[in-house]
Amino acid sequence: MRPSVPRVQSLKVYGAIAMTLPQDWALYEVFVRAKRGLDHKHVGSLHAADAAMAIEHARDLYTRRQEGVSLWVVKSADIVASAPEDAAAFFDPAEDKIYRHPTFYDIPKDVETL
């Protein structure tokens, strides 16, 4: 029987910076802009010690098959969203402003995407 040896949890070194343990890493949301699209789409989440590590992990996890041309990573804690119960206050006032809808504009034939 082997004697029980306490595990020492050391800091990992990433580049020249000592990092905290993985369970202390922040959660990041990952957005990818595909070659065919104009906007970034949310593709998933990952944990990383900092933004540089997050962008590298996002590249490795979500663009392995060269399906993207641009990456965004955002700390989940930094995202602010409206609450579903506030939908009426945020979005109903726009319904009476029909001039905000693109139904009054003719789009030229040579314009492929807006």
N, C-alpha and C positions, 0 to 999 in steps of 0.2 A: 504494500500500500504506500502510495506517495504521500509525503507530508503536504498539507495544505499551505500554499504560498499566497499571501495576499497580492492581488493584482495592483500594479501601480498604473494609474491612468495618467499618462504623460500628455503634454501638449504636442500636437502635430505641427510640423513646420511645412508651410505652404509658401514657396518662394523664399523670401527672407523674413517672413512674418510668422510669429508663433500664433497659432490659432487655438480657439477654445475647442472643447470636445464636441463631436457631431450633435449630441442631443441638445446643445446650447445654440446651435446655428439658427439663423433666422429663416423663415419661410419666404420664398420668392415666387412670384407668378411670372410665367414665361409667355411671351408673345412673339410670334414669327410672322414675317411678311413673306409670302410665297412669291415665286417668280411671276406667276400669272396674275397676282392680285395687287391692289393698291393700298390695302389696309392691313394692319397687324391683327392676327387672330390669336386668342388665348389657346394655348396648346397644353398647358399643364403647370405643375408646381414642383419646386425642389427646395431642398435645404442647402444653405451655403454659409460660410463664415463671413463673407463680404461680397460686394457687388462684382468684383473681378472674378472671384471663384464662381459666382452664380452664372455669369455670362459664359465662362468656359464650360461649366457643367451643362448649361442649356445648349450650347453648341454641340457637345458630345451626345446629349440625349435626344435632342429634337431636330437636328439637321444632319444626321448621319448619312442620309441618302441625297444630300444636296437639294432638299426641298424648300430651302429658304434663302433669301438674300439679305435679310435684316433680322436682328434679334433685339427684343427689349426684355429686361428683367426689372421687376418692381417689387420691393418689399411688400408683402401682404399687409403688414401693419400700416403702410402709408397710403393704402387705397381707401378712399372715402366714397361711399355709395348712398344713394337715397333709399329710404325705407319704403317698402311696398305700401304701407298705409298713407304715405305722403304723395302717392302718385297723382291724386286729383289736384293737389296744390301745385305740383310741378308741371304737369302736362296738360290739364284741361284748359288753362287760359290760352293756349296756342290754337285751339280748335276754331276760335272765332276770328282768327287772323289768316284768312284763306290766301292772302298774298304771300305767305311764307311757303306755300306749297308750290312745287315747280310746274303746276298745270298751266300757268299763264305764259310759259316760255316755249318757243320753238327751238328745238335742238337741231343744229346743222347736221346734215347727213354724214359729213366727214369726221364728226366727233364720235369716237368709239366708246369712251368711258368718261364719266363725270366724277 
